[in-house]
């Protein structure tokens, strides 16, 4: 990239212009995977930005896994291997919260939503009575445009009367109405992705995936959601803290 091209011309905060320009350089292949980036000092001099501003842009690029910063030897464009994500298994968080915390933008593509008669499995997992109905929301979830997971959630219609009210975050919608899951049980199994799910996730059929089932509970003990998700096996590392039991 020529020095005069280190900033995007279209206004906005300067660190963001620089970050976006580098992201663009990476996606267009002008900045080659694993190649060194000029020193922060050099970019600052060429762009008339302060070192602090350049450092902020670099830090965000590193958090997004697009560049790697090595103590003493500078910054490098990340390798072609896709950045993996560590996901804690000890906190009951939502996809939106997790991604926002990483500075990533969440988008969801709707696969299905509406109110339905429950399947036998939903009846059992949600503890429904025979005449109760379920709200279903199924989404392909992306972070910064990259598809990461498919989530199929079912909730008692009483707790989510209008599945169309959910915007980006299911948990935010519930929270807004004073409903907050406080406990969940999660089961993770290894799978080979079927053709449909692989297609949505942008990987090959039979590639590795993780099936995650989460049953979440309200303080009262009532089940609030039964969610079956499929996560990309090439992206996620689930991490739990273990303690010696007494
Ligand atoms: C997480 C949960 C999912 C929950 C969703 C809500 C896993 C495996 N699953 O992805 O059960 O429905 O968050 O996210 O962690 P939202 O508030 O962004 O819609």
Boltz pocket constraint, residues with backbone or C-beta under 6 A from the ligand:
constraints:
  - pocket:
      binder: B
      contacts: [[A, 93], [A, 94], [A, 95], [A, 96], [A, 97], [A, 151], [A, 153], [A, 168], [A, 169], [A, 170], [A, 171], [A, 172], [A, 212], [A, 214], [A, 225], [A, 227], [A, 229]]
      max_distance: 6.0
